[in-house]
Structures are given as C-alpha cells and as structure tokens.
Amino acid sequence: MKNIFKSTLTRLVAFAFLLGSCSRGEVVDLSPEFTYDAITNPSSMDQVEQVLLGAYAGFRSNDYYRTINASGPWSVLPDMMAEDLAETAENLPQDRVMTDWNYFPTTDRVQFIFSTPYQIIARANIVLRDIGKFTTTLNQKQANRLRGQALAIRAHCHFDLMRYFGPSFDRNSTSDFALPYVTEFNFSSSAKPARLTNKDFYDKVLADLNAAATLLVNVDRPVNGSGLTRPFMDLTVVRAIQARVNLYASQWPDAISATTAAINAIPLVTLSNSSQFSGMYNESALGEIIWNVQFDAGQGGPGGSLYFPQGNRNSFRPADPIANVAGNAGLIRSSDIRYGAFFAVLPNSGGVSRVTVKKYNGKGSQTDLVCNFPVYRTGEMYLIRAEAYARSGQDGLAMADLNFIRRNRINGYTDESLTGAALLTAIADERRRELFAEGHRFFDLKRRGAANRNINRGPNCGNPAIQPAGKCTLAGSAREWNLPIPFNEMNTNSNMVQNSNY
C-alpha cells in the first residue's frame, strides 16, 4: 500500500498552516489546521486533537460524502448505481463510468474510492500512535475521548471499504478476502499489507468498535454539543456503526443489542413532529441524527449530482417505483412525510413538471447545495432491528418496529401483520423509502448474495428522452458488484490480490 501512504502524507503536509485558535463549535467549519510537527513530533495533546479533526475533514472529500464534479461514493452514488434513482436527459454524465458499472482497475474513480478512506485511517492511526505520549492521570478522560473517536473512525472507514471491494459479507468466511486492516501509520516503501479473510477483518472492525465504546463511556466532556448537528463520533455513533456492521455480518442478537442502545439514546421523530424530520436535511432541526458529516460555506455538500437548483438541472430523479409528480403512486406518496421532505415538484425549462430530489438543496431556505449528510440516524436503526428480529424468527417484534416507523411517517397508516418472506420484503421496501438517496440501495442488494440480487432499471431505461442510462441491468453473478482493486495498488503491493474476473 505504498502509494496510499505517500498520498496520505502529501495531503497531510499540504494542510500544514499556522495554527489558529478556534472554539469547539467552530472547528468543523474550518479546514484542518495542523503543522508538520503534529504529524511527526507533536508537542501536546492539543496537536494530537488537531490531527483527529483532520481525519473528520477527510469525510468532506469528493471521494467520500461530498459531491462536486463527481458523486460522493458513500452518500448518493450507491443509489445512483442501483435502480431507485433514474438518470434523466438533463444529466451531465460525469458519473456514467460508475452508474453504468463500466469500471476497471485503471479507472481513476476507483483509485480515489480506494485510497480516500485509507487516508482518513492514516490520520486516525497518527492519533492512536501519539496519544499515549501525553496521557496522564489528570487527562485520562480527554485521552479516552480522542482515542475512542479515532478507533471508531478507523472501524467505520475500513467497513465502508469492505462494502465496495469485499466480495462477500460472510462473517466467518476464511476463504473470502476483505481488505487490509491498517492499524499503524507507516510511510515505508516496505509497507505492503495483505487482504485479510472476512473473519479476521470483521474481528478487527468489531474489536476497534468495542474498544471505542469502552473508552467513550468515560470522557472529560460530551463529544457532541447540544446544537443542531452531531459531527463527531460519540458512544451512540459507535452503537450505530456496530448495528450496521452486525446487520451485514448477519449477527442478529448483536444487531438488536446495538440498535436498541442507539434508539434509546436518540428516539425516532414522531409524526406529530414532522418538521423535525424535514429539518434534519436543512439544519433547522436536529431530528433523529446520530452522526452527520457537516458541510459549511465553501465546502460543498452531498447532493449536487441529483438536482442542481442554480441551473434547475434535474440530473437524477426518483425512479418510477419510488415516487411520481402526483404523489399517488410509488413507494413514497404524498401522505408520507418523506415525500415533502425528500422531493419537490418543479417545472423544467419547458414548463413541464417533474419530481426533483430536494433533501440536499441547502440549509434553511438556501438552495446552494451546502448541507450536512446524515450518515446514521434512528430510522435506519429501527429497520436494522426489524430485519434482525425477522431473520431470527421473531416476526412479532419485527412487525412492531416496522409498524412503529410507518405510523410515524405515513398519515392514516393502519398497522399490518406480516410474517416470513412477506415481512422481509416489506422491511426491504421500507429501507427504500426511509433511506432513499442516503447511500444504501446498492449495498442492500449486494448483501443478498449472487443468487438473490439483480438490478433492473425498468422499461424506460435506455430511452434517451426519459432515462438515458447506457446499461439497464446487472445480473447477480456480475463481477461489478465488487469494485476492482486499483491498478496502482496491484502494481506496488505484491501482497495484494485482485477481485475475481478483473
């Protein structure tokens, strides 16, 4: 992984400015400000914390959650790669290489998707390397706060990499290979880590999360403040990461335990407080956010490749099975508070009304596309728990969670009673509603396994006037469910193994 570490150090040094003073509330509004000494020879706990802030800043990269010129690979791109977002004739096909599954080891976009999380991991590893140098009896709780966040960041980034590049999510497989799990900052050209088996990789992800949870119980002050954002990883965020990891790993009791802890900490927004739900997306309310990546003026946001307000360009719209202009068909209808929170019906340049995705348009009443991205929120926790209950034979509890979230999203909803395959289908459909354009659909299909997944973009796909995607179907056995290991990585790391059929 020689090329990754060189790139990481280069970017870290590029951020070396004179240190400026800033309050805790301001810190996420700024570019990371730390000196070369903070990387190689920190002189204080404060300098170590500045590197941690640099790790958080990495999530605002164009190759993580931000969309400028290309879609954030862990924000809206997974939905564009699946079938819930439909390309329109208004699109500038900047993401076509990904949305048409036309990627190869030499594709630049794949290289950036691979390297960016490792760059954030490198910063977290610098924190973990240096924090002990300044830990004393008096500042132990501060050290716990920094170390716990660094471990959570490291686990989150590694797992996100597995979602794209790992060929399976089998928790105990010793034959499927995930990715290297990097636990120290090493700029040496001899650093050539190998891919771990799924079992070993999951072991390390979960060990980091368990350690983070233990540390974040005993901190010097709250990790997040009391405002309208939650931009740092605290104990509840760790529980949410554990929930998602255990969902993919099919560890149902652990998923239920983690989701319950997160739900108890941050309750679901109720139907009577629907403004709290829409407010999550324009920073007018905290709602049920567990962790968001915060974007401020000049930093962009996640939604520019969907609807571009300044030019009234609707590049990707909700596909027909999701919503329509009248709000009377599809999974999300006008009686659902998600319809008004997610969509706006606006005329195109010819005066023809069409549905646009408005949830990322901006903060307050602004339409500058500067908005936060909700990585984890309570709605997802209910649906993870519902699926975990259903897959462990507890259909009644699963249905209770599903009914609860629907009662608080849909006006006039009447409880249902489903079991077995019908219940699992209903939970999957509810994930399509609740998590629309929040980076889940491609991965939800992928985790079904080759025999039970496929993408079919419908009868209008390929029509240049309606839905001009170049490719309309992806078979369950296709190699493109896994991104290839980039050519540069294969060329410099003799221990790296390429994914099948690339």
N, C-alpha and C positions, 0 to 999 in steps of 0.2 A: 504494500500500500504506500509505496514511496511517493508516488505522485500526489496522493491525498495530503500527506503530512507537509510536503513542500508548499502546496497550495494553501494549506491552513496557516502555516507560519507567515507566509507572504501576506495574507489578508489580515492577520493579527497585527503585524508590524505596520501595515498600511493605515490602521486605525490609531496609531500612536500620536496623540495630540498632547499638548499641555493639559494637565488635569484641571478641570473646572469644578467649582463647587456646585452641587445641586441637591435639592431636597429629595427625599424618598419618593414623594409624589411626582416629581418631575422626571425621575430617572428614566422611565420608559419613553419619554418624549424625545430623548436625545440619542444621537449616535453613540456607540460605545466609546468611552474616552479612557484609555489606559496607556501607560508608557511601556516601552520595551522591557523595563525593569519588572513590571508587573507580570510579564511572561517568563522571564529568565531568573530574576532575582528580586522578588517582591520584598518590600521593607515593612509591610504592615498588613493587618487583616483587611483594612480598607482597600488596599490594592488587590488583594485576592477577590474581594467582593466586586471590584470593577471588572475583573475577568469574567465573573459569573454574569454580570449584566451584558457583557459582550456575547455570551452564549445565548441569552434571551434575544438579543438583537438579531442573531442569525435566523431566528424564526421568521423575521420580516423579509427574508430574502425572496427574490423572484423564483427561486428554486425550492421554496418551502411553502409558505402560505400566501405570499403576495402575487398579484397578477399585474405585471406591466410588460407588455410585448409577448408574454407567454403566461399561461395559466399556472397558478400555484399547484404543484403536484400533490399536496396534501390538503388543499382546500376545495377548489371546484373541478380540477382536472379529472378526478376519478368518476365524477358524474358525467362529464363530457365524453369520457371513454366508454361509458356504458350506454343505456338506452333511455334514461329519464330526461336528459337534455337533448334537444334536437337542434342541429345546425341549421341556420337559415340562409337565405340568399343574401342577407345583409352582412354576413360574416366576412372578415378578412382572414383567410385560412392559415393563421400563424401557428395554430396548434394541430394542423392536419396530420403531421407526422405521428402524433400520439393518438389522436382520436380515430384515425384510420388504422391504428395498430401497425404502422409501417416503420417500426424501429429496428435498429441493428446495433451490434456492438460499437460501431463507429459513429452512431448518432450523437451529436453534441448534447442534445437534451437529456439523453440517458446518462451521459457522463456527469452532468450537473446534478441530476436527481440522486445519483450515487454518492457524489462527493460532498454535497452540502450538509447532509446530516452528520457525516464524519467530521466535518469542520466544527460543527457545534459540539460534537462529542469531544473533540480535542480540547476545546475551551473548558468544558466540564472537567476533563481529566487534569488540566492545569490546576484548577481549583482543588481537586482532590489530592493532587501531589503536594500542594503548598500549604494547605490549611493547617496542617499539624505543626508547622514551624512557629505558628503564632497562637496556638491554643494553650490556654492556661486554665487554672481552676476558676478564675474570675470571669473568663469569657467563653466558657464551655458551651453555654446555651447559644451564643452567637455562632460559634463554630458548628453546632448542630444544625442551625438554620441554613447556613451556607452549604455544608456538606450534604444535608438531606436534599436540597434543591438540585445540586449537581448530580447526585445519584439518580434522581427522578428524571432529569433531562437526559442523562445517558441512556436510561432504560427506554424512555419514550422514543428517542431518535433511532435506537437500534431496532425497536419493534416496527417503527414506520418503514425502515429499510426492508425488513422481512416481508412486510405486506406487499411490496412491489417485486422484490427479487427472489423471495423464497418460493420454491416450487410446491410446497405443501405446508399446512399448518398443524400437522400431526404432532401432538405434544411429546410423544415418547419415541418418535422415529429415530433410529440410529443409522438409517441409510439415506434419508433425505437431508440435504445440506442447506442450512440457512445462510448466514453471512459471518464474517469475522466479528468477534465481540472485542472491541478495543478498550482496554482498561488503563492505559497509560499513554502519556504524550511522548512520542518518540520520533525525532526528526532524522534518525539514522537511515541511511540507504539500505541497511540490512533488515529493516522492519518489513517483514513480508508475512503477515498473519494469514492463516488458512481459514476457510469456511468451517464453522462448527456444525455438527449434526443438530437437527432440530432439538433433541433432548438437551444437549449441552447448552444450546443457545437460550432456550426457554429457562433453563436453570439459572443462567446468569441474569437474564431480564428480571425474573421474579426475585432473585436474591438482592439485586440492587433496589427493587421496589420495597421489599421487606425491610431492608436496612434504612431506606429513606423514611419509611413510616415510623420506625422506632425513633429516629433522630428528630423528626418533625413534631413529635408529641411534646418534646421538651426544648422549647426555643425561648429566646430572650424577648421577642415581641411577635405580634401577628405577622405572618409572611405577606398577606394582602391587607390593604386598608379597608375602610368602610364606604368607599365611593361606588361608582357605577361600573367599575371594571375589576377584574381579578387576573392581573397579568403575570403573577408569579405562582410557582408550583408549591402549594401547601399540602397539608395532610389529606384534605378532601380531594385534591387533584391526584395524589398518589392512589387513593382508593378508586378513583375513576379510571386511571391507567390500568390498575390491577383488574378492574372489571372487564375492560376491553380485551386485555391480553388473555384473560381466562375464558372469555367468550370464544375467541379464535382457537384457543387450546382445548376447547370442549371440557373444561374443568368446571362443571356446573355448580357444585357446592361452593367453590371459591368465588365464582362469579356472583352468586347470590349473596354471599357474605360481603363482598366488596361493594356491590351496588347498594345494598341496604345501608351500609355506613355512609355512602355518598348521599343517598336520598334523605337520610335522617339529618344530615348536615345542611343540605340546601333543598328545600321542598320544591315540588312541581308548582309552576304557575297555574292558578285555578282559572276557570272560565270567567268568573266574576271579576278577575283582574287581567283581562285580556290585553290591556295596554302595557302591562308588564312583559307580556310575551313579545309583542312587536318592538318594544323598547330595547330589547336585547340587541337588536340589529342596528339601531341608530344611536345607541348610547344615551337614551333618555331614561332607561331603567336598567337595573341590574338583572331583573328577571330571575332565571334559574341557571345563570352562568356558573360553571365550576372553574373553568380556565379559558381565558381568551388571549389571543395574541393581539396586542394593542398596536394600532397604527394611528399616527398623528400627522399633522400637516407636513407635506413633503415626503411622506413615507409610503404613499400609495394605499393599497388595500387588496382584498381578495377577489373582487367581482368585475373587474374591467373587461374581461373576455366574455361576459354574459350580456349585460345591457350597458351601453355607453351613453349616459344621459346627455353629455355635451354635444354629441353628434346625432343623438336619437337613433343609435345603431343597435339593433337587437340581434346580436351575433348568435346567441343560443337561447332558445325559448324552452319552456316546459313542453315535453313531448305530449302527444295527444292522450296517452293513457294517464297523464298526471293532471292536466287542467285545460280548460278552454276559455274563450272570451266570455261566454255567457255565464260561466261558473256553474253549469248544470250537468257536467259530465267529467269523468276522470276521477282519480283518487282524491284530489283536493278540490272541494266545491265551495261555493260562496257561503254556505252555512258553517264552514270550518274557519276558525280564526286564523289558520295558517294561510288561507287564500289571500286575505287582505294584508297579512304581514309579509308574505313572500312575493306577491305579484301585483302588478299594476297593468291595467288595460289602457294602452296609448296608441294613437294613430301613427302610422308611418308617414313618410314624406308625401305619399299619395293620398293620405287621409283615411287609409284602411286600418281599422283597429286590430291590434294583435296583443297577445299576452307577453309582458316583459317580466324579468326577474328583478325585483326592486330591493330585495333584502340587503344588498350590499351597496346601495346608492350613496350613502354618506351618513354623517352624524346629524342629529336634529333634523332640520329641514333642508340641509345641504344636499347637493347632488354632485359632489366632487369625487365620489368613489373612495373617500378616505373613511374607512370604518373598520371596526375590530372583527376578528374572526373567532367564533365560538367553537373551540376545539372540543371541549367536553361540557355537557350540560345535563340537567336532570332528566329531560325527556329521553335521552339515549339510555340513561341508567335504568329507567323503568322497562324499556324494551329489551335491554340485555337480560334483566332479571326475568321478564316474562318468557323469553326464549329459554333461559336456563331452567326455569320451572317446567316448561313444556317438554324439554328434551330429557328431563329427569323424571318424567311420569307424574308431575304434579300439575295436571291440567287446570284444576280449580284455581290454584294460586296464580297460574299464568293468565287465566281469563280475568281474574280480579285486577291484575295490573293493566292488562290491555283495555278493559272497560274503563278503568280509572283515568287513563291518559286520554281515551276518546271522549269521555264525559267532560273533560276539561279542555277539549279542543273543538268539539262539534256541538253547535246549538241544536237542541232537540234530540240528542242521541239517546237511543234505547239500548240498554245492556243486551249483549248476546251471550250465548252459551255454546262454545265450540270445543271440540276435542281432536286429538290426533293430528292427522295431516292438514285438516281444515284450519286448525288453530295455528299451526306453524306457518301456513300460507298467510293467514290474517296478520300475524306478527311481522312477517316479511313485508307485507303491503304497508303496515303501519310505519315500518322503518323508512319506506319510500316516501311516505307523507312527512313524517316528523323530521327526517334528516335530509330532506331534499336540498341538493346543491351544497352539502356540507362535507363532501369528501368520503362517502361511504359506499355508494352503489356498486362500483366495480369490484371492490373488495368483498362486499356481501355476496356477490355472485361467485367470485373466485373461491371463497371458503366453502362453497358447496361441493367442490371436487369435480373432476373432469366429467363424471358420469351424469351430473345433475346441473350443470351450468351451461349457459349459452347466451349470446346477445343477438337479438333480432330487433332492428330499429323500425320495423313496420313497413307497410305498403308504400308510403310516400318517400321512403329513403331512396336517394339517388335521383329524385326529380329535382333538377336544378332550380326550379321556381319555388319549391316548397321546402325541401330538405336535401341539400346537395352533397351530403356525405359521400365520399368515394367508396367506402366499404360499409356494408349494412349488416353483416352477420359475422359472428365469431363463434366457431364451434368449441365445444367444451374441451376438446383434446388439443386445441391450437397452442403452439409454443408461446404465443403472445400474451397469455395470461401471466407470464413471468417476464419481466424486463431482462435483457441480456446484461451480463457483467461487461462494463465498458472495455473497449479495446485497449485503452491506455493502462488500465488496471491489469488486464491479462498480460500485457507486454512487459510490465515492470515487476509483477509479483509472480514468481514461479510457483508459489504455493496455491494460487487461486485456480478454481475450477469453474468452467463456463457452464451455464444452464443448458439443458438438453436442447438439441436441434438448432443451436446457434453456431 
